[in-house]
Amino acid sequence: MSGPDLVTVQQRFAAHLRDPDQHAAPEGLEERRLAIYRDLFFNNVHGILSQGFPVLHGVLPEVRWRALVRAFFHSHRSNSPYFLEIPGEFVAFLTTKYQPDPEDPPYLAELAHYEWMEVVLDSATEEIPERGYDPGGDLLAGVPVLNPLHVLQGYRFPVHRIGLDYRPEQPLPEPVWLLIHRGRDDRVHFTELNPATARMLQLMAACPEERGEAVLTILAEELNFADQSALRGFAVELLEQLRGKDVILGAR
């Protein structure tokens, strides 16, 4: 068999493995062998997602979790052939294509995204730069240098607290801001931030050439904060805390 006939058989075989209830297998294949392949492919994806999203897996009944993985396996067309990128494809599926089941928790997609961020940072090949800044530099007089291995994200649900003992049914009145970063110890750390601190880091990322003083001025104007000396005193302590956590690497 060659040419178009082989391609047709391969496409039918792949469609059957994805969704055996909707797509018949090519003729002439033994059911016992087909069952082995069906289980093998699905279990590989199921295992990767169960390891990559342990909290989401834990809070869902096993039947719903397997149905969710099955829906992803059936209907999502991944843009990457690499196993390491399957969790990202799963998050893309949940946020763009998946129609939630009435039994699904409302935080489903956000919790998946939060857990995925750990995978992204833990597997990133980029290293924390050791040059181009002074680790002990003045963070107000100089330009603060942010750790490139960080993600700042606002969530409608407190995803960092969700578990078997806490499963919220309603979103928060205001977003919860979470900083996820990888430190020099090569571990991924999670920190809840207040909105002002989150905005300060956003401004630093958006204005990478601005000195710390200028960033604080912009922040004070946005917050309508009149007492800039008080803000400066608060910021100095906060910036040092962020430097101690490897969120800010230093100044240049």
C-alpha positions in Angstrom: 0.0 0.0 0.0 1.4 3.4 -0.9 0.5 6.9 -1.9 -3.0 8.2 -1.3 -4.3 4.9 0.0 -1.7 4.8 2.8 -2.4 8.4 3.7 -6.1 7.6 3.9 -5.6 4.6 6.1 -3.3 6.6 8.4 -5.8 9.4 8.7 -8.6 6.9 9.5 -6.4 5.1 12.0 -5.5 8.4 13.8 -9.2 9.5 13.8 -10.2 6.2 15.4 -7.5 6.4 18.1 -8.7 9.9 19.0 -12.4 9.1 19.0 -13.3 5.5 18.5 -17.0 6.1 19.2 -17.3 8.5 16.2 -14.7 7.1 13.8 -14.5 3.5 12.7 -11.1 1.8 12.3 -9.7 0.9 8.9 -10.8 -2.5 7.7 -8.6 -5.5 8.4 -7.2 -4.5 11.8 -7.6 -6.8 14.7 -9.7 -5.4 17.5 -7.3 -6.7 20.2 -4.4 -4.7 18.6 -6.6 -1.7 18.2 -7.5 -1.8 21.8 -3.8 -1.8 22.8 -3.1 1.2 20.6 -6.2 3.1 21.9 -5.2 2.6 25.5 -1.6 3.3 24.9 -2.2 6.7 23.2 -4.9 7.8 25.7 -3.0 6.7 28.7 0.2 8.5 27.6 -1.8 11.8 27.4 -3.7 11.1 30.6 -0.5 10.4 32.5 1.2 13.6 31.3 -1.8 15.8 32.2 -2.3 14.1 35.6 1.3 14.8 36.5 1.2 18.4 35.1 -2.1 19.4 36.8 -2.1 17.5 40.1 -4.4 20.0 41.9 -7.0 20.1 39.1 -6.8 16.3 38.8 -7.3 16.0 42.6 -10.4 18.3 42.9 -12.3 16.7 40.0 -14.0 13.3 40.4 -12.0 10.8 38.4 -14.9 10.2 36.0 -14.9 14.0 35.2 -11.2 14.2 34.9 -11.0 11.3 32.4 -13.9 12.8 30.5 -12.0 16.1 30.3 -8.8 14.5 29.1 -10.8 12.5 26.6 -12.4 15.6 25.3 -9.0 17.2 24.8 -7.7 14.0 23.2 -10.7 13.8 20.9 -11.0 17.4 19.6 -7.9 19.4 20.1 -5.3 19.7 17.3 -2.0 20.5 18.9 0.4 22.9 17.3 3.5 21.1 18.8 4.6 17.4 18.5 6.5 17.6 21.8 5.2 15.9 25.0 6.6 18.7 27.1 4.3 21.1 25.4 1.1 19.1 25.9 0.2 20.9 29.1 0.2 24.2 27.2 -2.0 22.7 24.5 -4.4 21.5 27.3 -4.6 25.1 28.7 -5.2 26.5 25.2 -8.0 23.9 24.7 -9.7 24.9 28.0 -9.5 28.6 27.4 -10.5 28.7 23.7 -12.4 25.6 22.7 -13.8 23.7 25.6 -17.5 24.0 26.4 -17.7 23.5 30.2 -19.8 20.7 31.6 -22.4 21.7 34.2 -20.4 19.6 36.7 -17.2 21.5 36.1 -16.0 24.0 38.7 -16.0 27.6 37.5 -12.3 28.0 38.2 -11.4 25.1 35.8 -9.4 27.1 33.2 -7.8 29.5 35.7 -6.5 26.7 37.9 -5.1 24.9 34.9 -3.3 28.0 33.8 -1.9 28.6 37.2 -0.5 25.0 37.4 0.8 25.3 33.8 2.9 28.4 34.8 5.0 26.2 37.1 5.6 23.8 34.3 6.6 26.7 32.0 9.1 28.2 34.4 10.4 24.9 35.7 11.2 23.7 32.2 12.5 27.0 30.8 16.0 26.8 29.3 16.6 30.5 29.9 19.0 31.2 32.7 19.0 34.2 35.1 21.6 36.6 33.7 24.6 37.3 35.9 25.9 40.3 33.9 24.6 43.7 32.8 23.6 45.0 36.3 24.9 45.6 39.8 23.3 43.1 42.2 23.7 45.6 45.0 22.8 48.7 43.0 20.4 51.4 44.1 16.9 50.4 43.0 15.6 53.9 43.0 18.5 55.9 41.5 19.2 53.1 39.0 17.1 51.1 36.6 15.7 47.9 38.4 16.4 44.7 36.5 13.7 42.1 36.6 14.2 38.4 36.7 13.1 37.3 33.2 11.9 34.0 34.6 8.7 35.4 36.1 5.0 35.6 35.4 2.6 38.1 36.9 -1.0 37.1 36.5 -4.4 38.3 37.8 -7.0 35.6 38.5 -10.7 35.8 39.3 -10.4 32.9 41.7 -7.8 32.3 44.4 -6.2 29.5 42.5 -3.2 29.2 44.8 -5.5 28.2 47.7 -7.7 25.7 45.8 -7.5 22.1 47.0 -9.6 19.3 48.5 -10.5 21.5 51.5 -11.2 24.7 49.5 -13.2 24.9 46.3 -14.8 28.3 45.7 -18.0 28.6 43.8 -17.9 32.3 43.1 -15.1 34.6 41.8 -13.5 37.3 44.0 -14.8 40.9 43.9 -11.3 41.9 42.7 -8.6 39.9 41.0 -6.0 38.2 43.1 -2.5 38.9 41.8 0.0 36.1 41.8 3.7 36.3 41.1 5.3 33.1 39.9 9.1 33.1 39.4 12.1 30.8 39.3 14.9 31.9 41.7 18.6 31.2 41.7 17.9 28.1 43.6 16.2 26.7 40.4 12.9 26.4 42.3 9.6 27.9 41.3 8.1 30.2 43.9 4.6 31.6 44.2 3.8 34.9 45.9 0.4 36.7 46.4 0.8 40.5 45.8 -1.4 43.5 46.6 -2.6 45.4 43.5 -0.1 48.3 44.1 2.9 46.0 44.1 1.6 44.1 41.1 1.2 47.4 39.2 4.7 48.5 40.1 6.1 45.3 38.6 4.0 45.8 35.5 5.4 49.3 35.1 8.9 48.1 35.5 8.3 45.5 32.8 6.7 48.0 30.5 9.3 50.7 31.1 12.6 48.7 31.2 14.7 51.9 30.8 13.0 53.9 33.6 14.8 54.5 36.9 13.0 53.2 40.0 12.2 56.8 41.1 10.4 57.4 37.8 8.4 54.2 38.1 7.3 55.3 41.6 6.3 58.7 40.3 4.1 57.1 37.6 2.6 54.7 40.2 1.9 57.6 42.6 0.0 59.4 39.9 -2.0 56.4 38.9 -3.0 55.7 42.6 -3.5 59.4 43.3 -1.1 59.0 46.2 -0.1 62.5 47.4 2.5 61.6 50.1 5.4 60.6 47.9 7.8 60.4 50.8 5.7 57.8 52.5 5.4 55.9 49.2 9.2 56.0 48.8 9.8 54.6 52.3 7.4 51.8 51.6 8.9 51.1 48.2 12.4 50.9 49.4 11.6 48.1 51.8 9.4 46.4 49.2 12.1 46.5 46.5 14.6 45.0 48.9 12.3 42.2 49.7 11.8 41.5 46.0 15.6 41.6 45.4 16.0 39.1 48.2 13.6 36.8 46.5 15.4 37.1 43.1 12.4 38.8 41.6 14.6 41.9 41.1 18.1 41.0 40.3 19.7 44.4 40.9 20.1 47.8 39.1 21.9 49.3 36.2 
